[in-house]
Amino acid sequence: MIENKNDMSNNIERILCSAIHYNDELYYGGRPENIKSGYVVCGLRHSNCIILHSILTRKTTKSDDIQGFLTSNNRFVDRREAADIAYKAGQIKDIADCLISEDLY
């Protein structure tokens, strides 16, 4: 039987959506399991995360806030690791140095 890389039942970690980690050094529940402090805002594109964060906090996104992605294993990953995950899961056709949300859809 040929393995279908698009079959969600094969437990391959996949990229779900764009996300930004805002680390204010505080503890919040409901974070991705590898985030120890701060919070993660998710959205279809990174611009959606930035807008939502701005609306909710009245703060801007800073250069030290980490843009990345949320995975199917409830992990936040940066753009480099996301590119590797997306390639291995068959979500993108070519190996890339970093992932942008437009690569996915």
N, C-alpha and C positions, 0 to 999 in steps of 0.2 A: 504494500500500500504506500502511495506517495504522500508524504507529509505536506499538508496545506499550511503555508506560513500565515495565512489570513484566518485560520481556524482558532478562535479564542480559547478552545478547550485544551490546547496543547501546552498551556502554562508558560509560554514564552513571555517574558516581560515586554510590555509595549508602552509607547508614549500615548497618554490620554489627552493632555491639553497643555497649553502654555501656563506658566506660573512664575511668580516672583516671590522670593523669600525676603521679607522685611525683618531684620533681626534687631529688635529693640531690647534684647537681653531679658525679656519677661517670659514667663511660662504661660502657655495657653493650651487648653485641651483641643483635641480634634486635629492636631497637626499631622503631616506625614511622619511616619515612624522614625525617619533618620534626622528629623529636625528637633533639636533639643531646646531651643529658645526662639522667640519671635513667632511670626505667623506667615502663612503662605496664601497669596491671593491667586486664584485660578481664573482662566478665561479662554475663549477660543483663540485669541491672539494676545500678544503681550500688551498691545495698546489697550485692550479691554481690561486687563489687570491694572494697568496704570490709572485708567479713568475711574474704575471702581474704587481703588485705594484712595484716590484723591477725593472722591465724593464722600467716602466713609470717614476719612481721617482729617480732611482739609490740609493734607501734607502732600508734598511732591515726592516723586521717586528720585532717590539719590544715586550717584554713581557706585556706591558700595552696596546697594541692594542688588541681589543676584537674580538675574533673569535665567530661567530654566524651564523645566517641564515637570509635570506630575506623571508618574508611571502607574501601570496596572498593579504593581506591588506596593502601592501607597508610599512611594519614595519620591522625594524632590531631587532632581538631578540638574546639573548645569548643562549648558548648550553642547559642550564637548561629549559628555557621557551620553546625553540624549541622542546625539547623532549615531553613536555606536549602537545603542539599543534599538533605534529605529531601523538601522540597516540590518541588524541581525534578525529583527522581527519581520522584515520584508515590507516595512512601511515606506522606505525610500529605496530607490533603485541603485544609487551610487554611494560609495563611501564619502563622507564629508567630514571636515574639521569641526564644524559646529552645525547645529540644527536651528532652523528658523521655522516658525509655525507655518509659513507658506509652503514649505517643503512637504507638509503632511496633507494639506487639502487645497 
